[in-house]
Amino acid sequence: MSNNNMKIRKCLFPAAGYGTRFLPATKAIPKEMLPVLTKPLLQYGVEEAISAQVETMAIVTGRGKRAIEDHFDISYELEHQIKGTSKEHYLTEIREVITNCTFSYTRQIEMKGLGHAIACGETLIGNEPFAVILADDLCDNEDGDSVLSQMISLYEKYKCSIVAVEEIPIKDSNKYGVIAGETIEENVIRVTNMVEKPEPEDAPSNLAIIGRYILTPDIFEIIKDTKAGRGGEIQITDALLTQAKQGKVIAYKFKGKRFDCGSVDGFVEATNYFYNKQK
């Protein structure tokens, strides 16, 4: 039975990766907890989900990630310590997040790729369509709705899986999943092909998938039947290709900016951008 007509109520955050490009900083701190200014990356992602009226956060963690659970919890000692002082307002934002959301957690025991991480979240998601945010892709849209809000509006029209895409220099194609397809309305493409990290000469286009997805619940069964692909990992791109061959995936060229905070360059760029934005 298809549950694709349900509203998007849950957002999955795969947060089990090691963050090796940020060693030694990520030796004991989850990469999702690295701060851009005073807020960890994962909190930006959760706030984006809230902006899209999604209030159930499902987080796939791994060993050494306890700081994530502690962050989205009340710290009674700290609250007591700064209550009534000029520093109390620093906790207002995170307190609102904790009050307005439900958080649930499961662990990815082995690192077997993004497809596998998403499959680990099935126990938290159940049989309904859901959003996925990769926290190290930090997105901002100054001129209107957040990227996830834009995608959920689109989902309500098409009722199928959606990937956010942006144009990239073709030389960078081997860092991304890359799509090809036919334009069906402005900035919306019906996907006919997608390839994980193709070399530039093999890339089907210059449209790369970034860390925002809406997935229909049949993706869980498809992932179970998906063999390990590039890098010996179970790739979400390969699972989505199965849906795309049935005409059930669209790509959306979103409005807004995206920073690759999985790289040091992107992280510094995001920090400068948000610093200048608040001035």
C-alpha positions in Angstrom: 0.0 0.0 0.0 1.3 3.4 -1.0 1.7 5.9 1.8 3.0 8.6 -0.5 0.0 10.8 0.1 1.0 11.4 3.7 2.6 14.7 4.8 6.3 14.8 5.4 6.5 14.6 9.2 10.0 13.2 9.8 13.5 14.2 8.8 16.4 11.7 8.9 19.9 12.9 9.7 22.7 10.4 8.8 25.3 11.4 11.3 27.6 8.4 11.7 30.5 9.4 9.5 34.0 10.0 10.8 34.7 13.5 9.4 38.3 12.5 8.5 38.9 15.7 6.5 38.7 17.6 9.8 41.1 15.5 11.9 42.4 16.0 14.5 39.3 18.2 15.4 36.9 15.3 14.8 38.9 12.8 16.7 36.6 13.2 19.8 34.0 15.6 18.4 31.4 14.5 15.8 31.8 16.5 12.6 28.1 17.4 12.8 28.9 19.3 16.0 31.5 21.5 14.5 30.3 25.1 15.0 29.7 27.7 12.3 29.9 30.7 14.5 28.2 29.6 17.7 25.9 26.9 16.4 26.8 23.3 15.4 26.2 22.2 11.8 23.5 19.7 12.9 21.5 22.5 14.6 21.3 24.5 11.4 19.9 21.3 9.7 17.4 20.7 12.5 16.3 24.4 12.3 15.9 24.0 8.5 13.6 21.0 9.1 11.6 23.0 11.6 11.2 25.8 9.1 9.5 23.2 6.8 7.0 22.3 9.6 8.8 19.0 10.3 9.1 18.3 14.0 10.3 14.7 14.3 14.1 14.3 13.9 15.5 10.9 13.4 19.2 10.8 13.8 21.5 7.9 12.7 24.6 8.1 14.9 27.6 5.9 15.6 30.3 5.3 18.2 31.7 8.5 19.7 28.6 10.6 18.9 27.1 11.1 22.3 27.7 14.8 22.1 24.8 15.0 19.6 22.3 13.5 22.0 23.6 15.7 24.8 23.3 18.9 22.6 19.6 18.3 22.0 18.8 17.8 25.6 18.4 20.1 28.7 21.7 20.7 30.5 20.4 21.4 34.1 23.7 22.4 35.5 24.4 24.9 32.8 20.9 26.3 32.9 21.1 26.7 36.6 24.5 28.3 36.4 23.5 31.1 33.9 19.9 31.6 35.0 19.1 35.2 35.6 22.5 36.4 34.2 23.2 38.3 31.0 24.3 35.0 29.4 20.9 33.3 29.7 19.8 34.4 26.2 22.6 32.3 24.6 20.5 29.2 25.2 17.2 30.6 23.9 17.6 29.2 20.4 18.5 25.7 21.4 15.9 25.6 24.1 13.2 26.4 21.5 14.5 23.6 19.2 14.4 21.1 22.1 10.9 22.2 23.1 9.5 22.1 19.5 10.9 18.7 18.4 11.0 15.1 19.1 14.4 13.4 18.7 15.0 9.7 18.3 18.3 7.9 17.7 19.6 4.7 16.2 23.2 3.6 15.5 24.8 2.6 12.3 27.1 -0.2 13.5 29.3 -0.4 10.3 30.1 2.4 7.9 28.7 1.0 4.6 27.7 4.2 2.8 24.9 6.7 2.7 22.3 4.2 1.4 23.1 1.9 4.3 22.9 4.8 6.8 19.4 5.7 5.5 18.3 2.1 5.7 19.4 2.1 9.4 16.8 4.8 9.9 13.8 2.7 8.8 13.1 1.7 12.4 12.7 5.5 13.2 10.8 6.4 10.1 8.4 3.6 9.4 6.2 3.4 6.3 5.9 7.0 5.3 7.6 9.5 3.1 10.4 11.5 4.8 13.1 14.1 4.3 16.8 13.6 4.6 19.3 16.4 5.5 23.1 15.9 5.4 24.3 18.4 8.0 27.6 19.1 6.3 25.7 20.6 3.4 24.7 23.9 5.0 22.0 25.7 3.1 20.6 29.2 3.4 18.0 31.1 1.3 17.9 34.8 2.3 15.1 35.5 -0.1 12.4 33.1 1.1 11.7 29.5 2.0 14.4 27.2 3.2 15.6 24.5 0.7 13.6 21.8 2.5 10.5 23.9 2.5 10.8 24.4 -1.2 11.2 20.6 -1.7 8.2 19.7 0.5 6.0 22.1 -1.6 7.2 20.2 -4.7 6.6 16.8 -3.0 3.0 17.8 -2.4 2.6 18.2 -6.2 4.5 15.2 -7.5 4.3 12.6 -4.7 7.6 11.0 -5.6 11.3 11.0 -4.4 13.1 14.3 -4.9 16.8 15.2 -4.9 18.2 18.7 -4.6 20.7 19.5 -7.4 23.0 22.4 -8.3 25.3 23.1 -11.2 28.9 22.3 -10.5 32.1 22.6 -12.5 32.3 19.4 -14.5 35.8 18.8 -13.2 34.3 18.2 -9.7 31.8 15.5 -10.9 33.8 12.7 -9.2 32.8 14.1 -5.8 29.0 13.9 -6.3 26.1 11.8 -7.5 25.3 13.4 -10.9 21.9 13.3 -12.7 20.5 13.5 -16.2 16.9 13.9 -17.2 14.3 16.1 -18.9 13.0 19.4 -17.7 9.3 19.2 -16.8 8.9 22.7 -15.4 11.3 25.5 -14.5 14.1 24.1 -12.3 12.4 20.7 -12.1 13.8 17.7 -14.0 12.4 14.2 -14.3 15.5 12.1 -13.7 16.3 9.4 -16.2 19.8 8.6 -15.1 22.1 9.1 -12.1 25.7 8.1 -11.5 27.7 8.1 -8.3 30.9 10.1 -8.5 31.5 9.8 -12.3 34.8 11.0 -13.8 34.3 14.2 -15.8 34.3 12.5 -19.1 31.6 10.0 -17.9 29.3 12.6 -16.2 25.8 12.6 -17.7 25.5 16.4 -16.9 26.9 19.1 -14.6 23.9 18.8 -12.1 25.1 17.3 -8.8 23.0 16.0 -6.0 23.5 17.8 -2.7 22.5 16.7 0.8 18.7 17.3 0.7 16.3 14.5 -0.3 12.7 13.6 0.0 12.3 9.8 -0.2 9.2 7.6 -0.5 9.1 4.7 1.9 9.6 2.0 -0.8 13.3 3.2 -0.8 13.9 1.0 2.2 13.1 -2.3 0.3 15.0 -1.0 -2.7 18.2 -0.3 -0.6 18.0 -3.9 0.7 18.2 -5.2 -2.9 20.9 -2.7 -3.9 24.4 -4.2 -4.2 27.5 -2.4 -2.9 28.6 0.1 -5.6 31.4 2.6 -5.8 33.9 2.3 -2.9 32.3 -0.9 -1.8 29.5 1.1 -0.2 25.7 0.9 -0.6 25.0 4.2 -2.5 21.7 6.0 -2.2 22.2 7.1 -5.8 22.1 3.5 -7.0 18.9 2.9 -5.0 17.3 6.0 -6.4 18.2 5.0 -9.9 15.8 2.0 -9.5 13.0 4.5 -8.7 14.2 6.9 -11.5 13.8 4.1 -14.1 10.1 4.0 -13.1 9.9 7.8 -13.6 9.6 8.3 -9.8 12.4 10.7 -9.1 12.6 14.4 -9.8 15.6 16.7 -9.3 15.1 20.3 -8.1 17.4 23.2 -8.8 16.8 24.9 -5.5 16.8 28.6 -4.6 19.5 29.5 -2.1 23.2 29.0 -1.3 24.8 25.8 -0.3 28.2 25.4 1.5 30.1 22.1 1.5 31.1 22.1 5.2 32.5 18.6 4.8 35.5 20.5 3.3 37.7 23.0 5.1 37.3 25.6 2.2 33.5 25.3 2.4 33.5 25.5 6.1 35.5 28.7 6.2 33.3 30.1 3.4 30.1 29.4 5.4 31.6 30.9 8.6 32.5 34.1 6.7 29.0 34.2 5.1 27.1 33.8 8.3 29.4 36.2 10.1 28.8 38.9 7.5 25.1 38.2 7.5 24.7 38.9 11.2 26.6 42.1 11.1 
